[in-house]
């Protein structure tokens, strides 16, 4: 069954942190503790980020926070973002919350049980019989993987209205106690944000955006490349320095395989829509896909304006590409823990 995109929206939390301010705060908190911090200062300038947003103000990072405090901030911040972005996507689709039949929620930066969509039910007036599908642990691939699952659920029940909400609060897991290079790189790159998409099998009245079935590739013996370490203080990022080189070596064959499974080839694709994990990763993707340098302009723009927000970032890119008026066959892709690559083909009809 054909699945159509009826609305896509994004949201950022209220506290904007400039890259210069983040660098100054990191220098204050990490500089005295981390012997090699000085030589990593250049990564703040080369990351391609002007600012990012956080669910907590800058002064929050001055304190010591354990699991409980961090997760309380997640519940408050992610909960507010969930409602905000879901309302925006529903309004764009012309739907009301009580019309939604299924909610897919993607989030890996906190623990919520009951989950975020359950906490939002009363304020948003979702029906009591709405189906809830929370997803955890997908990391940066969560936007594409979540959209793929939402697409599959919509294809299985084309009369249903499916709402996907992807929300991450990466900044809450800033660590000044582990003194690992990955924590410095996370401080350079990550911000908070949310995105939402409305899907159904009903044909929209305006421009038609159809979603194909998603696919994944998970490489063996790569668990240590990306993910979370869990300890008594909280979540600690695993972000291996080998990621750009790994992308350069393996992304070509993974993409060609995903295209083949979708009945496509690279010549069919007018635009790859990619998760901008970092400036070096974007460049590596361009090389792996034989794209001219600078092709992934929307990816770099999202990275510049909001940093790497993990799972929702790809949907920020998709929103920009759609807003530009681009049309034709496209392929969304994102890398995440596993180590894995998620792919989803979509076709954008020309605007009327």
C-alpha positions in Angstrom: 0.0 0.0 0.0 1.2 3.5 -0.8 2.1 5.6 2.3 1.9 9.4 2.1 3.6 12.1 4.3 1.0 14.6 5.4 3.1 16.8 7.7 6.6 17.2 9.0 7.7 19.6 11.8 10.7 20.3 13.9 11.2 22.0 17.3 14.1 23.3 19.3 14.3 23.8 23.1 14.4 27.4 24.5 18.1 27.7 25.5 20.4 28.6 22.6 24.1 27.9 23.3 26.6 29.5 20.9 29.6 27.4 20.0 31.9 30.1 21.5 30.0 29.9 24.8 30.1 26.1 24.8 33.8 26.2 24.2 34.3 28.7 27.0 32.2 26.6 29.4 34.0 23.4 28.4 37.4 25.1 28.9 36.3 26.1 32.4 35.0 22.7 33.4 37.2 20.3 31.5 40.4 22.2 30.9 41.8 21.8 34.4 40.9 18.1 34.5 41.8 16.9 31.0 45.5 17.1 30.1 44.9 17.0 26.3 42.0 19.4 26.3 44.1 22.3 24.9 45.0 20.5 21.7 41.3 19.6 21.1 40.1 23.2 21.3 40.4 23.5 17.5 37.6 21.0 17.1 35.1 23.5 18.3 36.0 25.8 15.4 36.2 23.0 12.8 32.9 21.3 13.7 30.8 23.5 11.4 28.5 24.5 14.3 27.5 28.0 15.1 25.1 27.2 17.9 22.9 24.5 19.3 19.9 24.3 21.7 19.5 22.8 25.1 16.5 21.9 27.4 18.5 23.4 30.3 20.3 26.7 30.6 24.1 27.0 30.5 24.5 27.4 34.2 22.9 23.9 34.8 26.2 22.4 33.6 28.1 24.0 36.5 26.5 21.5 38.9 27.1 17.8 39.5 24.2 15.7 38.3 23.5 12.0 38.8 21.1 9.7 37.1 18.0 11.0 38.9 18.6 14.7 38.2 19.5 14.1 34.6 16.5 11.9 34.0 14.2 14.4 35.7 15.5 17.0 33.3 14.9 14.6 30.4 11.3 14.0 31.4 10.6 17.7 31.6 12.5 18.8 28.5 11.7 15.9 26.2 8.1 15.9 27.3 7.7 19.6 26.4 9.4 19.1 23.1 7.1 16.1 22.3 4.0 18.1 22.8 5.3 21.1 20.9 6.5 19.3 17.8 3.5 16.9 17.7 1.1 19.8 17.8 3.0 21.5 14.9 3.0 18.3 12.7 -0.7 17.6 13.4 -1.6 21.2 12.5 0.4 20.9 9.2 -1.4 17.7 8.4 -4.8 19.2 9.3 -5.3 16.4 11.9 -6.4 16.6 15.5 -4.8 14.5 18.3 -8.0 12.5 18.8 -7.8 11.3 15.1 -4.4 9.7 15.6 -4.5 5.9 15.6 -0.9 5.0 16.3 2.0 6.9 17.9 5.7 5.9 17.3 8.0 7.5 19.7 11.8 7.4 19.3 14.1 8.5 22.1 17.4 7.2 23.5 18.6 10.0 25.8 16.5 9.2 28.9 14.3 6.6 30.5 10.5 7.3 30.6 8.2 4.6 31.9 5.4 5.4 31.3 6.8 6.6 28.0 6.7 10.1 26.5 3.5 9.6 24.5 1.6 8.2 27.5 2.7 11.3 29.5 1.4 13.5 26.7 -2.0 11.8 26.3 -4.0 14.0 28.7 -2.6 17.3 27.5 -2.9 16.4 23.8 -6.2 14.6 24.0 -5.1 11.4 22.3 -7.7 8.7 22.3 -7.5 6.1 25.0 -7.3 3.3 22.4 -4.4 4.9 20.5 -1.6 2.3 19.8 1.7 3.3 21.4 5.1 2.1 19.9 8.1 3.5 21.9 11.6 2.8 20.5 14.8 3.1 22.5 18.5 2.5 21.6 18.5 3.5 18.0 20.7 6.6 18.6 21.5 8.7 15.5 19.8 6.2 13.2 16.5 6.6 15.0 15.0 9.2 12.7 15.3 7.0 9.6 14.6 3.7 11.5 11.6 5.2 13.3 10.2 6.6 10.0 10.7 3.2 8.4 8.7 1.5 11.2 6.0 4.2 11.0 5.8 3.6 7.2 5.4 -0.1 7.7 2.6 0.3 10.3 0.9 2.8 8.0 1.2 0.4 5.0 -0.3 -2.4 7.1 -3.3 -0.2 8.1 -3.6 2.4 5.4 -6.8 3.9 6.9 -5.0 4.7 10.1 -3.3 8.0 11.0 0.2 7.4 12.3 2.2 10.0 14.2 6.0 9.6 14.5 7.7 11.7 17.2 11.5 11.7 17.6 13.0 13.6 20.5 16.5 13.7 22.0 18.1 15.7 24.8 21.8 14.9 24.3 23.1 17.9 26.3 21.9 16.4 29.6 24.6 13.8 29.4 27.5 16.1 29.3 30.2 14.4 31.4 33.1 16.2 33.2 34.1 13.1 35.3 35.2 10.5 32.7 37.9 12.5 31.0 37.6 10.6 27.7 38.1 12.1 24.3 34.6 10.9 23.2 33.1 13.2 25.9 35.0 16.2 24.4 33.8 15.4 20.9 30.2 15.0 22.2 30.5 18.4 23.9 31.6 19.9 20.6 28.8 18.3 18.5 25.6 17.5 20.3 22.4 19.5 20.9 18.8 18.9 21.7 15.8 18.8 19.4 12.6 17.1 18.2 10.8 16.3 15.0 7.4 14.8 14.1 5.9 13.3 11.0 2.3 12.4 10.1 1.7 9.4 7.8 -1.3 7.6 6.3 -2.5 5.8 3.2 -4.9 8.6 2.3 -3.9 10.8 -0.6 -3.0 14.4 0.4 -4.7 17.2 -1.4 -1.5 19.1 -2.0 2.0 17.9 -3.0 2.3 14.1 -2.7 5.3 12.7 -0.8 5.3 8.9 -0.8 7.5 6.8 1.5 8.9 3.5 0.5 9.9 0.6 2.8 13.0 1.2 4.9 16.0 -1.1 5.1 19.0 -1.5 7.4 22.6 -2.7 7.3 24.3 -3.7 10.6 28.0 -4.5 10.4 29.4 -7.4 12.5 31.9 -6.8 15.3 31.2 -3.0 15.5 29.4 -2.6 18.8 32.2 -0.4 20.2 31.9 2.2 17.5 28.9 4.1 18.8 26.4 4.0 21.7 26.2 4.6 25.4 28.2 3.4 28.3 26.0 3.2 31.4 27.4 3.8 34.9 26.2 5.2 38.3 26.5 8.8 37.1 24.5 8.4 33.9 25.0 7.7 30.2 28.5 8.2 28.7 28.8 8.6 24.9 30.7 6.0 22.8 31.8 7.9 19.7 34.8 6.2 18.1 37.3 8.3 16.0 37.1 5.6 13.3 33.6 6.7 12.2 34.6 8.9 9.2 37.1 6.3 7.9 34.5 3.5 8.4 31.9 5.5 6.4 34.4 6.1 3.6 35.2 2.4 3.4 31.7 0.8 3.9 29.0 3.3 3.0 29.2 2.8 -0.8 28.4 -0.9 -0.7 25.7 -0.4 2.0 24.0 2.3 0.0 24.1 0.3 -3.2 22.6 -2.7 -1.3 19.8 -0.6 0.1 19.0 0.8 -3.3 18.9 -2.6 -4.8 16.5 -3.9 -2.1 14.3 -0.9 -3.0 14.4 -1.7 -6.7 16.5 1.5 -7.3 20.0 2.4 -8.4 22.1 5.5 -7.8 21.1 7.0 -11.1 17.5 7.0 -9.9 18.3 9.3 -6.9 18.1 13.0 -7.4 19.0 13.7 -3.7 20.5 11.7 -0.9 19.2 13.1 2.4 21.7 12.3 5.1 22.2 12.5 8.8 25.0 15.0 9.5 26.8 13.3 12.3 29.6 15.8 12.1 31.5 17.9 9.5 34.0 15.1 8.8 31.2 12.5 8.5 29.3 14.7 6.0 32.5 15.0 3.8 33.0 11.2 4.1 29.5 10.5 2.9 29.9 12.8 -0.1 33.1 10.9 -1.0 31.5 7.5 -0.5 28.5 8.4 -2.6 30.6 10.1 -5.3 28.8 13.4 -4.7 30.5 16.7 -5.6 31.9 18.5 -2.5 29.2 20.8 -1.0 26.3 18.7 -2.3 24.9 18.1 1.2 24.2 21.7 1.8 21.1 21.2 3.9 22.9 18.8 6.1 25.7 21.3 6.8 23.1 24.0 7.4 21.3 21.9 10.0 24.6 21.1 11.7 25.5 24.8 11.7 22.2 25.9 13.2 21.4 23.2 15.6 24.4 20.8 16.0 24.0 17.0 15.9 20.7 16.3 17.8 21.1 12.5 17.2 17.9 10.9 15.9 15.8 13.9 14.9 18.6 15.6 12.9 17.8 13.7 9.7 14.2 14.9 9.8 15.4 18.5 10.2 17.4 17.9 7.0 14.4 16.4 5.3 12.2 19.3 6.3 14.7 21.7 4.7 15.0 19.7 1.5 11.2 19.6 1.1 10.9 23.3 1.9 13.4 24.0 -0.9 10.9 22.7 -3.5 13.1 19.7 -4.5 11.2 16.9 -6.2 11.9 13.4 -7.5 13.2 10.1 -6.1 15.3 10.6 -2.9 16.9 8.3 -0.3 17.2 9.2 3.4 20.1 7.6 5.4 21.5 7.7 8.8 24.2 5.9 10.8 23.7 4.7 14.4 24.7 2.2 17.1 25.0 -1.3 16.0 27.1 -0.1 14.1 24.4 0.3 11.4 23.0 2.3 8.5 19.3 2.9 8.1 17.8 3.8 4.7 14.4 4.9 3.5 13.4 5.8 -0.1 10.9 8.6 -0.7 9.4 10.3 -3.7 8.4 13.9 -3.9 5.9 14.9 -6.5 6.4 18.3 -8.2 4.6 21.1 -6.4 1.3 22.1 -8.0 
